[in-house]
Amino acid sequence: MSHTPGPWNVVKHSQWYAVGLPEGRHICRTYQQSTTAQELANAHIIAAAPDLLAACRAVVSAGEWPAPQLILQMYQMAKDAIAKAEGKP
């Protein structure tokens, strides 16, 4: 089983948010009849799913004692994925 490859982004419409691909296709959209802060937060965490999965896979594949440079790369991946999930640039 595989998911639609990222990156995914958040797209605001008049009454809802969508999570989509750069070329404009939608993965999903949020439904609450208005664009609330919670709805936006939900869209951001959904859009960050591929990044969060990649960061987790990097940690697991590194094993128990990764090299220091790999630790820094994994740290940055996790930091970037968290920022995206929180809607930060």
Buried (B, 14 or more C-beta within 10 A) or exposed (E): EEEEEBEBBBBEEEEBBBBBBEEEEEBBBBEEEEBEEEBBBBBBBBBBBBBBEBBBEBBEEBEEEBEEEBEEBBEEBBEBBBBBBEBEE
